[in-house]
C-alpha cells in the first residue's frame, strides 16, 4: 500500500515537471542584443475605467428643452429681417417684419368686436333698467344679456389672436413684427425677405443658453450598456454627457439613437455632421494596452508580456479600442510590461 502511494506521488511530480517545462517552452527567451535587434518596446498596462466606442456618427442639434421656435402667426410676405443666425437677442427683441392681409383683417375684426361689445353692454344696462321699471319682459332682458356675453366672447377671441403680435413703429398697414420670446442665440433662420409664408410657419429657432445637443448613432449590440450620464467626447475634445437613449432602433439600420448635451456650443453649429466617442463603463479586470500590442492568432487575440528576459503570449478578449489603445480582459494586471512594438515578430517566434 505504501509502495503504491509513493509511486503515485512520483508520477504526480513528473507530470508537474513536464507541465512546467511546457509552459516555459511557450515563453520566448531573448538576450539584450536580440531585444535591441528586434526593436522590442514595452508599455505598462493601465487599469481601464471605460471602454471607448469611437467614431460614432453624430449630428449637432438644437437643445431639446431650451430651444424655442418662433412661427409666423399670420400668412403674408416677409418685409425685412432684423436678426440673423448667430445673433444674440434679448427677450422681446425684433426678429423680422411680415406684411399680412390676414393681420390687417384681424386688426379690423378686433376694432369691430370692441365696438359690438361696447354697444351690447350699453343695451344690456338699458334693458336691465327697463326691466326694473316693469316696462319690458324678463325674456327680452335675458336675450340682451346673452347678446352682450356673446359679444364679449368674440372680443376676447379677437384680442387673443393678436396677443403675441405687435405692429412696429411706422409700420405699413397690415405689417406685424416677430419678436424673440426669450433671450438667447438665433440658431437658425428659416425665412428670407420677399418670401411668402403661411400661418404658423416656423421662422426662427432660438437657443436659450449656450449649449447644444448631439444626436449619435450607436451599435444596437451594446444597447444594455447605454444609460444617461455616460461621457461623450467630441473630435475637438469637448466633453458632454448622455441624456437620453432611444427605446427602438433606427429605421432600416441596426443602430440606436442617443442624445447627449454639450454645455458649450463653441464652434459647433446646429445641423453639422461630425463623429464622437462614447465612453462605456469597463468591467472589472479590464486593462488598457497599446493598440499595436494586439496580435491576431486565428480566432484568438494575443498580447506579449515581458518578464525580465522572457516574453510570454497571453490570450485576451478585446472589449473596445480607440485610435491609440485597446481595452482588453485576460490574465493581465495593471503594471504588466506589454510589448507595444515588435509584437508581430514575437508571434512568429512563438509559432515556431
Secondary structure as UniProt FT lines:
FT   HELIX           2..26
FT   STRAND          28..29
FT   HELIX           32..38
FT   STRAND          41..44
FT   STRAND          46..47
FT   STRAND          50..61
FT   TURN            64..66
FT   STRAND          67..72
FT   STRAND          76..81
FT   TURN            85..86
FT   STRAND          88..89
FT   TURN            91..92
FT   STRAND          94..99
FT   HELIX           101..132
FT   TURN            133..134
FT   HELIX           138..161
FT   TURN            162..164
FT   TURN            169..170
FT   TURN            173..174
FT   STRAND          175..179
FT   STRAND          184..189
FT   TURN            193..194
FT   STRAND          196..197
FT   TURN            199..200
FT   STRAND          201..207
FT   STRAND          212..219
FT   HELIX           220..225
FT   TURN            228..229
FT   STRAND          231..234
FT   TURN            235..236
FT   STRAND          239..249
FT   TURN            251..252
FT   STRAND          255..262
FT   TURN            266..267
FT   TURN            270..271
FT   STRAND          273..281
FT   TURN            284..285
FT   STRAND          286..290
FT   HELIX           291..293
FT   STRAND          295..297
FT   TURN            298..299
FT   STRAND          300..307
FT   TURN            308..309
FT   STRAND          310..321
FT   STRAND          325..330
FT   TURN            334..335
FT   STRAND          337..341
FT   HELIX           343..351
//
